[in-house]
Amino acid sequence: MSIQVYDDVILSKNVIRAGASGRMTRANDRSIAPSGFASVNAVRDVTLREYLFGVKPMLLPFWAKVRAIWNITDSGAFGFLIQDPTNPAVTVDLSGLQGYMAGVEFGTVGFGNGCPTYGLRQLEKADSSTRVYAQAVTRLKGAPMIYRGGTPLTVGVAAGNIAISAGPSYVTFVADATRTVSAVTVGATTQVTLNSAIGVVIGGRLWLQGLTGADAALLNNQSHQVTAITGAGLNVYTLATNTAGKTITVGTGQGRKYPQPDESLTWAGEFYVPVQFAEDELNWELVRPGHDDDRLVAGPSTTLIEIREA
């Protein structure tokens, strides 16, 4: 089973100030042929972070905080939160939202994809290249600022507002507009008629839900690329989705408009990294004995490893 993260257990910054080191890890399968040519297969292309604390002595009260968290989390059976000493915040210019649809990532990071739900990403770029790596952020410190086309968004229930889940953190949009589906025509492309135009343009994406019929899952709870718009009221949308030979009926169907592929979605704020203790043992060394106020303790192998959350 996945590891539960205690979001109310946070490593004190005083422990971090006492000294820390860390690393980022991937997993590659590397080999070199007798001819000298090398090959690499990426086994895990997701970056995970590790932190080593106690490498430098700390006062007893600070070590007590580490000891308490180790006990509270059953030495790693549960996770907790820390703020990365070298990377504690995201700026707008190095951020983006990543769309989620049907339980998987979908669309281009930093832009809408016609769906309601988005994860938060921190972007890393090479100065000499346009290549980007998007690191998932799932635990926020405080309330972030979310931007759509550079305009800050409001948390609320009105059209275009957002909600932010506590953890793992996702941004969910309230639809800009909602229309009733009055007809569905299946085929190599699919035609959906709404009771009036919804404001999605050709090349944009229309979200559908509430349709019925044996094959309604092909359309429900997904956004679909619009390839043509017809009808006297410009309310008949041709979708790129193939439904030839399928059975789909109107039911209580709705079409909804959410952030579109030409709209940028960015954010800014501080965040935590969910971690767990790597070992079932917590070693310590009294490096400066004396009275309680003078003692210094080191924990030479206190390693924390990042927990990846969906």
Secondary structure, DSSP 8 states (H G I E B T S, - for coil): ----EEEEEE--HHHHHT-EEEEEEEEEEEEE-TTS-EEEEEEEEEEEEEEEE-SS-EEHHHHHHHHHHHHHTGGGTSEEEE--TT--EE-GGGEEEEEEETTEEES-TTB--S-SEEEEEEEEE-TT---EEEEEE-EEEEEEEEEETTEE--BSSSTT-EEE-SSS-EEEE--SEEEEEEEEE-SSSEEEEESS--S--TTSEEEEE--BSTTGGGTTTEEEEEEEEESTTS-EEEES---TT---B-TT-EEEE---TTSBEEEEEEEEEEEEES-S----EEEE-SSTTT-EEE-TTEEEEE----
